[in-house]
Amino acid sequence: MSTVTAFISQAFRKEGRRLVADPQQSHKTPEAAIDTARRLSDRKAGAVAFSVTGNPDVDNWEDPVILFKGGELPKELQGDDD
């Protein structure tokens, strides 16, 4: 069993009053995920960078860890308890 950590950025765009997720982007480092999310948050409604650790062989993942939040985000990502 091998454990890996994935670093992801995710942007959100407005469609009417709804926020819609753009495709996730994978990164090699947490800094790259954060830098991308910062840039996306300037151009999109909002963006988030996060890491997730787990074993992809058995599709077993821990809860994501938020690295960056910017702009308008879905309610489940707006909390300050991250």
Summary of the structure (lengths in Angstrom):
residues: 82
radius of gyration: 13.1
end to end distance: 28.1
largest distance: 44.3
contacts: 227
relative contact order: 0.26
helix: 22%
strand: 46%
